[in-house]
Amino acid sequence: MPENPGLEATPLESGPLTPPAIKSVVQELLRTGVVEAEERPKVYELLRQRPREIAQALEPLDLQCRLDEVRGLAYLSVGRNYAGDDAADMPPEGGAESANTGWTHPLVRRQRLNLEQSLLLALLRQHYLAHEQQAGIGGGVARVGLAELGAELATHLGESGSDQKDDKRLRQLLAGLKEHGVVGDVQDNGQVPIRPVIAHVANPESLLALLRQLEGLAAQDGATPGLTP
């Protein structure tokens, strides 16, 4: 006898169940958002080889799996019914895209980046594209030195007067972007690995406009804009 007599259990439909292998990789994609062939080859191959079944499993959630086979990348994206731009875009706070009122997907929280995070993302994306121009798309892991990245960031944000504070600021910003999957941990040799998903999560026009705006302000003032004390 049911615990709640007024509620009847909904019978399962007689249609075929999702195969366990498909269910497993879809759950992994939902958990991480990004699957790289280099790190999870079996999961990536299944996502690549069985796109129809993956799409059917994600369709009720209005989500989709996008593939970048050149870079060996699979990533989760909001269905086109919910976003007019790239569902993985992370525009700067207050940018043109932030006024998008169509962002209504109940399972996805759109991430807003502050100015410093957006600037660092733009610099990282430039380094990643420069790496691909030299090594080819999908040609190994892109890296940038922590010292080089810090100097570039200080050019736009100014220096605090303390190397220790500047290094702490940079590491905190990198830790925030690591949560978006665009960078890895800072290595012992001071190198920062840049993940290939950065080619998809950042709107290049918005980032380029941000860099030009900061450079224009610096040229007008005759000095770099000191946005931090």
Backbone hydrogen bonds in HBPLUS format (Angstrom, degrees):
<---DONOR---> <-ACCEPTOR-->    atom                        ^
c    i                          cat <-CA-CA->   ^        H-A-AA   ^      H-
h    n   atom  resd res      DA  || num        DHA   H-A  angle D-A-AA Bond
n    s   type  num  typ     dist DA aas  dist angle  dist       angle   num
A0007-LEU N   A0004-ASN O   2.98 MM   3  5.56 162.8  2.01 121.9 127.4     1
A0023-LYS N   A0019-PRO O   2.94 MM   4  6.20 165.9  1.96 160.7 165.4     2
A0024-SER N   A0020-PRO O   2.89 MM   4  6.02 152.8  1.96 146.4 153.3     3
A0025-VAL N   A0021-ALA O   3.16 MM   4  6.47 163.1  2.19 149.6 152.1     4
A0026-VAL N   A0022-ILE O   2.97 MM   4  6.08 158.7  2.02 153.1 159.5     5
A0027-GLN N   A0023-LYS O   3.00 MM   4  6.09 155.8  2.06 143.8 150.3     6
A0028-GLU N   A0024-SER O   3.03 MM   4  6.30 147.7  2.14 140.9 150.0     7
A0029-LEU N   A0025-VAL O   2.91 MM   4  6.14 154.3  1.98 144.0 150.7     8
A0030-LEU N   A0026-VAL O   2.88 MM   4  6.12 155.9  1.94 148.8 155.5     9
A0031-ARG N   A0027-GLN O   2.94 MM   4  6.08 141.1  2.10 137.2 147.9    10
A0032-THR N   A0028-GLU O   2.97 MM   4  6.16 160.8  2.01 153.6 157.0    11
A0033-GLY N   A0029-LEU O   2.69 MM   4  5.09 146.5  1.80 134.7 146.1    12
A0076-LEU N   A0033-GLY O   2.84 MM  43  5.10 162.7  1.87 149.3 151.8    13
A0035-VAL N   A0074-ALA O   2.74 MM  39  5.14 160.8  1.78 162.4 164.8    14
A0074-ALA N   A0035-VAL O   2.89 MM  39  5.14 153.5  1.96 152.8 160.1    15
A0039-GLU N   A0036-GLU O   3.18 MM   3  5.48 127.3  2.47 102.4 114.7    16
A0040-ARG N   A0036-GLU O   2.83 MM   4  5.89 172.0  1.84 167.1 169.9    17
A0037-ALA N   A0072-GLY O   2.87 MM  35  5.01 171.8  1.88 140.9 142.3    18
A0044-TYR N   A0040-ARG O   2.95 MM   4  6.08 167.0  1.96 161.1 165.4    19
A0045-GLU N   A0041-PRO O   2.93 MM   4  6.01 162.1  1.96 147.0 151.8    20
A0046-LEU N   A0042-LYS O   3.16 MM   4  6.34 156.1  2.22 144.0 149.6    21
A0047-LEU N   A0043-VAL O   3.06 MM   4  6.32 156.1  2.12 148.5 155.3    22
A0048-ARG N   A0044-TYR O   2.88 MM   4  6.13 147.0  1.99 148.9 158.9    23
A0049-GLN N   A0045-GLU O   2.80 MM   4  5.89 153.3  1.87 147.9 155.0    24
A0050-ARG N   A0046-LEU O   3.14 MM   4  5.94 145.5  2.26 142.8 148.0    25
A0054-ILE N   A0050-ARG O   3.14 MM   4  6.36 157.3  2.19 151.8 158.8    26
A0055-ALA N   A0051-PRO O   2.84 MM   4  5.94 159.4  1.88 147.7 153.3    27
A0056-GLN N   A0052-ARG O   2.96 MM   4  6.20 152.9  2.03 144.9 152.4    28
A0057-ALA N   A0053-GLU O   3.04 MM   4  6.24 148.6  2.14 141.1 148.8    29
A0058-LEU N   A0054-ILE O   3.07 MM   4  6.33 144.6  2.20 145.9 155.3    30
A0059-GLU N   A0055-ALA O   2.86 MM   4  5.80 134.7  2.06 145.6 157.1    31
A0061-LEU N   A0058-LEU O   2.95 MM   3  5.47 143.1  2.09 115.2 126.1    32
A0063-LEU N   A0058-LEU O   3.33 MM   5  5.31 171.5  2.34 136.8 137.4    33
A0062-ASP N   A0059-GLU O   2.90 MM   3  4.96 162.9  1.93 112.3 117.7    34
A0079-GLY N   A0062-ASP O   2.84 MM  17  5.04 162.2  1.87 137.9 132.6    35
A0064-GLN N   A0077-SER O   2.76 MM  13  5.23 151.9  1.84 157.5 161.4    36
A0077-SER N   A0064-GLN O   2.79 MM  13  5.23 151.4  1.87 161.7 165.9    37
A0066-ARG N   A0075-TYR O   2.86 MM   9  5.40 174.5  1.87 164.0 162.4    38
A0075-TYR N   A0066-ARG O   2.92 MM   9  5.40 158.7  1.97 150.7 157.8    39
A0068-ASP N   A0073-LEU O   2.72 MM   5  4.96 165.8  1.74 159.6 158.6    40
A0072-GLY N   A0068-ASP O   2.87 MM   4  5.87 115.5  2.29 137.8 156.1    41
A0073-LEU N   A0068-ASP O   2.94 MM   5  4.96 157.9  1.99 132.2 139.0    42
A0082-TYR N   A0079-GLY O   2.94 MM   3  5.78 167.1  1.96 125.5 129.8    43
A0089-ASP N   A0086-ASP O   3.00 MM   3  5.45 168.7  2.01 118.6 122.2    44
A0090-MET N   A0201-VAL O   3.04 MM 111  6.19 126.8  2.34 164.4 168.2    45
A0095-GLY N   A0092-PRO O   2.94 MM   3  5.26 157.9  1.99 134.6 133.3    46
A0093-GLU N   A0113-LEU O   2.68 MM  20  5.47 144.2  1.81 173.3 168.1    47
A0098-SER N   A0095-GLY O   3.06 MM   3  5.38 141.5  2.21 104.7 115.6    48
A0099-ALA N   A0096-ALA O   3.41 MM   3  6.08 167.5  2.42 114.3 117.8    49
A0100-ASN N   A0097-GLU O   2.95 MM   3  5.48 164.1  1.97 120.8 123.6    50
A0104-THR N   A0102-GLY O   3.00 MM   2  5.75 115.0  2.44 113.9  97.3    51
A0118-SER N   A0114-ASN O   2.92 MM   4  6.10 161.2  1.95 155.9 161.9    52
A0119-LEU N   A0115-LEU O   2.90 MM   4  6.09 156.7  1.95 150.6 156.9    53
A0120-LEU N   A0116-GLU O   3.01 MM   4  6.22 164.5  2.03 148.7 152.7    54
A0121-LEU N   A0117-GLN O   2.89 MM   4  6.07 154.8  1.95 147.0 154.5    55
A0122-ALA N   A0118-SER O   2.96 MM   4  6.21 151.5  2.04 144.1 151.5    56
A0123-LEU N   A0119-LEU O   3.01 MM   4  6.35 156.9  2.06 151.6 157.6    57
A0124-LEU N   A0120-LEU O   2.89 MM   4  6.11 161.6  1.93 152.5 157.5    58
A0125-ARG N   A0121-LEU O   2.91 MM   4  6.07 154.2  1.98 145.7 152.9    59
A0126-GLN N   A0122-ALA O   3.08 MM   4  6.32 150.2  2.17 143.6 151.0    60
A0127-HIS N   A0123-LEU O   3.13 MM   4  6.46 157.8  2.18 147.9 153.1    61
A0128-TYR N   A0124-LEU O   2.89 MM   4  6.18 152.3  1.97 147.3 155.6    62
A0129-LEU N   A0125-ARG O   2.94 MM   4  6.15 163.4  1.97 151.3 154.9    63
A0130-ALA N   A0126-GLN O   2.95 MM   4  6.13 153.9  2.02 146.0 153.7    64
A0131-HIS N   A0127-HIS O   2.96 MM   4  6.16 150.4  2.05 142.8 150.5    65
A0132-GLU N   A0128-TYR O   3.00 MM   4  6.36 155.7  2.06 147.8 154.1    66
A0133-GLN N   A0129-LEU O   2.93 MM   4  6.19 145.3  2.06 144.0 153.5    67
A0134-GLN N   A0130-ALA O   3.20 MM   4  6.45 143.6  2.34 140.6 149.1    68
A0134-GLN N   A0131-HIS O   3.14 MM   3  5.26 126.0  2.45  96.8 110.3    69
A0135-ALA N   A0131-HIS O   2.76 MM   4  5.90 174.3  1.76 163.5 165.5    70
A0136-GLY N   A0132-GLU O   2.68 MM   4  4.53 133.2  1.89 121.6 130.8    71
A0139-GLY N   A0136-GLY O   2.96 MM   3  5.12 145.2  2.08 136.7 131.6    72
A0140-GLY N   A0138-GLY O   3.13 MM   2  5.96 130.8  2.39 104.9  91.5    73
A0194-ILE N   A0142-ALA O   2.79 MM  52  5.36 169.0  1.80 149.5 150.9    74
A0144-VAL N   A0192-VAL O   3.10 MM  48  5.27 144.6  2.23 128.5 138.7    75
A0192-VAL N   A0144-VAL O   2.76 MM  48  5.27 158.1  1.81 145.8 153.3    76
A0149-LEU N   A0145-GLY O   2.97 MM   4  6.17 163.6  1.99 154.3 158.8    77
A0146-LEU N   A0190-GLY O   2.69 MM  44  5.34 154.6  1.76 167.0 176.2    78
A0150-GLY N   A0146-LEU O   2.89 MM   4  6.02 152.8  1.97 145.1 152.9    79
A0151-ALA N   A0147-ALA O   3.00 MM   4  6.22 153.5  2.07 146.1 152.5    80
A0152-GLU N   A0148-GLU O   3.11 MM   4  6.37 157.0  2.16 146.8 152.5    81
A0153-LEU N   A0149-LEU O   2.98 MM   4  6.17 156.9  2.03 146.8 153.3    82
A0154-ALA N   A0150-GLY O   2.96 MM   4  6.12 156.0  2.01 145.6 152.0    83
A0155-THR N   A0151-ALA O   3.11 MM   4  6.31 136.3  2.31 137.6 148.5    84
A0155-THR N   A0152-GLU O   3.22 MM   3  5.14 128.8  2.49  91.9 105.2    85
A0156-HIS N   A0153-LEU O   3.17 MM   3  5.57 136.7  2.37 105.2 115.2    86
A0157-LEU N   A0153-LEU O   2.87 MM   4  6.04 163.5  1.90 155.6 161.2    87
A0158-GLY N   A0154-ALA O   2.76 MM   4  4.57 142.0  1.90 122.8 128.8    88
A0227-LEU N   A0157-LEU O   3.11 MM  70  5.21 138.6  2.29 119.3 131.0    89
A0166-ASP N   A0162-SER O   2.99 MM   4  6.27 160.5  2.03 153.8 159.5    90
A0167-ASP N   A0163-ASP O   2.91 MM   4  6.05 158.2  1.95 147.3 153.1    91
A0168-LYS N   A0164-GLN O   2.98 MM   4  6.14 154.2  2.05 141.7 149.1    92
A0169-ARG N   A0165-LYS O   2.87 MM   4  6.09 157.5  1.92 147.5 153.5    93
A0170-LEU N   A0166-ASP O   3.04 MM   4  6.27 164.4  2.06 149.0 152.5    94
A0171-ARG N   A0167-ASP O   2.99 MM   4  6.18 164.3  2.02 150.5 154.7    95
A0172-GLN N   A0168-LYS O   2.95 MM   4  6.10 152.3  2.03 147.7 155.2    96
A0173-LEU N   A0169-ARG O   3.02 MM   4  6.26 156.6  2.07 150.0 156.2    97
A0174-LEU N   A0170-LEU O   2.92 MM   4  6.17 157.9  1.97 151.0 157.3    98
A0175-ALA N   A0171-ARG O   2.92 MM   4  6.08 149.0  2.02 140.0 148.4    99
A0176-GLY N   A0172-GLN O   3.07 MM   4  6.35 148.3  2.17 142.1 149.9   100
A0177-LEU N   A0173-LEU O   3.06 MM   4  6.39 153.5  2.13 147.0 153.8   101
A0178-LYS N   A0174-LEU O   2.83 MM   4  6.01 138.0  2.01 142.4 154.7   102
A0179-GLU N   A0176-GLY O   3.31 MM   3  5.55 137.9  2.50  98.8 108.6   103
A0180-HIS N   A0177-LEU O   2.95 MM   3  5.20 142.9  2.09 103.6 114.7   104
A0181-GLY N   A0178-LYS O   2.94 MM   3  4.98 155.3  2.00 102.9 110.9   105
A0195-ARG N   A0182-VAL O   2.83 MM  13  4.88 153.3  1.90 120.9 127.5   106
A0184-GLY N   A0193-PRO O   2.98 MM   9  5.29 152.9  2.05 144.9 147.2   107
A0187-GLN N   A0191-GLN O   2.91 MM   4  5.30 174.4  1.92 162.9 161.0   108
A0190-GLY N   A0187-GLN O   2.91 MM   3  5.35 157.3  1.97 119.6 121.8   109
A0198-ILE N   A0195-ARG O   3.16 MM   3  6.11 170.4  2.17 126.6 129.6   110
A0199-ALA N   A0196-PRO O   3.10 MM   3  5.99 167.9  2.12 124.4 127.2   111
A0200-HIS N   A0197-VAL O   2.86 MM   3  5.43 162.9  1.89 118.6 124.5   112
A0201-VAL N   A0197-VAL O   3.12 MM   4  6.36 142.8  2.26 151.6 162.6   113
A0207-LEU N   A0203-ASN O   3.13 MM   4  6.37 163.3  2.16 158.0 163.0   114
A0208-LEU N   A0204-PRO O   2.91 MM   4  5.98 160.6  1.95 148.2 153.6   115
A0209-ALA N   A0205-GLU O   2.97 MM   4  6.09 155.7  2.03 143.6 150.5   116
A0210-LEU N   A0206-SER O   3.00 MM   4  6.22 147.3  2.11 141.3 150.2   117
A0211-LEU N   A0207-LEU O   3.07 MM   4  6.39 159.6  2.12 150.4 154.2   118
A0212-ARG N   A0208-LEU O   3.00 MM   4  6.24 163.3  2.03 151.1 155.8   119
A0213-GLN N   A0209-ALA O   2.91 MM   4  6.04 150.7  2.00 143.6 151.8   120
A0214-LEU N   A0210-LEU O   3.07 MM   4  6.32 160.6  2.11 151.2 155.4   121
A0215-GLU N   A0211-LEU O   2.91 MM   4  6.13 158.6  1.95 149.6 156.2   122
A0216-GLY N   A0212-ARG O   2.83 MM   4  5.96 149.8  1.92 142.9 151.2   123
A0217-LEU N   A0213-GLN O   3.00 MM   4  6.28 153.3  2.07 145.7 152.3   124
A0218-ALA N   A0214-LEU O   3.00 MM   4  6.23 155.0  2.06 145.5 152.3   125
A0219-ALA N   A0215-GLU O   2.97 MM   4  6.20 152.2  2.05 143.9 151.3   126
A0220-GLN N   A0216-GLY O   3.01 MM   4  6.22 154.4  2.08 146.7 153.1   127
A0221-ASP N   A0217-LEU O   3.08 MM   4  6.24 153.9  2.15 146.0 152.3   128
A0222-GLY N   A0218-ALA O   2.90 MM   4  5.84 124.9  2.21 137.1 151.4   129
A0223-ALA N   A0218-ALA O   3.12 MM   5  5.11 123.9  2.45 144.9 150.6   130
